[in-house]
């Protein structure tokens, strides 16, 4: 993951979820979609896949980019498979789905996230 976000491998599910970590997650996803940047880990790929579902109706191009990046990652890292969305949340990679969706949509619309 980026230096702004701890990898879930080192982050326990009970680790504090802060505005900074939310902001890092939003920036990671938006930058990946805009720059066609592949996920650096299976955790990032799972996050991209979940985020794509959160924004697919309002930002279909972003969702398509994230889904494509995720598919490419898992295709090139077999036998790894994407986790289910509940497993991604349970692992603590994304905590508050409605809040993350709101932050993403605000960021993608060019508004301040907080």
VENLINQUI-V932182 format. One record per residue. N is the residue number from 1. PSI is psi in whole degrees, -180 to 180 (999 if undefined). D_FIRST is the distance of its C-alpha to the first C-alpha in whole Angstrom. Layout:
BEGIN
{{N/PSI/D_FIRST} {N/PSI/D_FIRST}}
END
This chain:
BEGIN
{{1/176/0} {2/167/4} {3/-19/7} {4/-21/8} {5/130/6} {6/144/7} {7/145/6} {8/-20/9} {9/-30/10} {10/-8/11} {11/122/12} {12/154/15} {13/-23/16} {14/-1/19} {15/148/16} {16/134/17} {17/113/16} {18/172/17} {19/-35/17} {20/-41/15} {21/-36/12} {22/-46/14} {23/-41/14} {24/-40/10} {25/-45/10} {26/-48/13} {27/-41/12} {28/-48/9} {29/-45/11} {30/-45/14} {31/-41/13} {32/-46/11} {33/-43/15} {34/-34/17} {35/4/15} {36/45/15} {37/122/12} {38/150/11} {39/145/8} {40/-9/6} {41/169/7} {42/-34/10} {43/-47/8} {44/-41/7} {45/-42/10} {46/-39/12} {47/-47/11} {48/-42/12} {49/-44/15} {50/-45/16} {51/-38/15} {52/-40/18} {53/-33/20} {54/-31/20} {55/7/21} {56/-28/23} {57/-30/26} {58/-26/26} {59/69/23} {60/-32/24} {61/-40/23} {62/-45/19} {63/-45/19} {64/-41/21} {65/-46/18} {66/-40/15} {67/-41/17} {68/-44/18} {69/-41/14} {70/-46/14} {71/-45/17} {72/-42/17} {73/-53/14} {74/-32/16} {75/-34/19} {76/-1/18} {77/41/16} {78/144/19} {79/12/20} {80/142/17} {81/149/18} {82/146/16} {83/159/17} {84/157/20} {85/-43/19} {86/-35/21} {87/-36/18} {88/-43/15} {89/-45/17} {90/-33/18} {91/-10/15} {92/13/14} {93/-33/11} {94/130/14} {95/-60/17} {96/95/19} {97/-47/20} {98/-40/23} {99/-44/21} {100/-42/18} {101/-46/20} {102/-46/22} {103/-43/19} {104/-46/18} {105/-38/22} {106/-46/23} {107/-44/20} {108/-22/21} {109/1/24} {110/16/24} {111/156/25} {112/143/23} {113/-27/21} {114/999/22}}
END
